[in-house]
Amino acid sequence: MMYLPSESHHHHQATELRHTAATISYAGQLLLGPPESKGGSGLASTVVGLQSVYDLQMEQRCTAYRRATHKLSEQKRRKILNSRYDDLRAIIPACQDGAHSKMSVLKKAMNYIEQLTKELMVQEHVLRELQGEQERNRLLQQEHLLWSNKLQTLRKHYGIGD
């Protein structure tokens, strides 16, 4: 596994290098004066060149660090996505018979969802019919009880036994 320094460690290194480059540049300016405008020569020009080399190195390190962290996050994203495809393959009946491409899994999942939606609509229709029938049965039971009570009252009134 590749060692990646933490961002705070990376920031600390960058700060140290900038500080060192600035110190060298300042010392060179004190000794030799400001760098010459046409590319310069001598120690002052070399010191300024060193500072830009340090800046370039730090920029390259930052870029490499960003690339490495992006690569790791992308690998993690792909791993999670592949895991979700595996989960989907496991619950789709048409994918139980072997390996299927991601496109195939998505198509079969869509078909399965459509099938389940149709089955659900049928079951909801049957449920509404059964609920209506249940209400009719309840009303018939109430009517039966009412007529049974009336019959019992009439039997008592006329003295007819059960």
Phi, psi and omega in degrees: 000136182284136177278126176241120180293154179291162180297323180293321177296316180298315180296319179298316178299316181297317180297317178300314181295319178297318179298315179297315180296318179295320179297314179298317180297316181296316179297318178297320179293323178295318183284318191243351185089178181295154180295151181290151185288335183260063177083330175069168175209167178089191186295319182299316178295321179295319179297315178297320177297321177297320180298317180291329176294316177298317179299318179296317178298317180295319178298318179295320178295318178298316179297316179297320179295314179298319179297316182295316180292323177295318179299316180294318180293324177293320176298318179296317179299315179296321179297316178296316180299315178296324177297320179294323175296319178298319177299317180295316177303323184290333183257351179268116183304323182289349180258005184282346188269009177150191182286139179225147178291164180299319179297318179297318179299316180296317179297315181292326177294318178298316178298318181295319179295318177300316179298314180296324178296316178296316179298320179296318179298318178297314181295323178294322177296314179298319179299315178299319178297316179295322178295321177296317179296320178298320178294319177298318178298320179298316179295321178295322178295319177297318179294319178298316179298317178300313180292325177297318178295318178296318179298315180297319178297317180295321179297318178294317181297321180263000176072032179264130181274166179282000000 
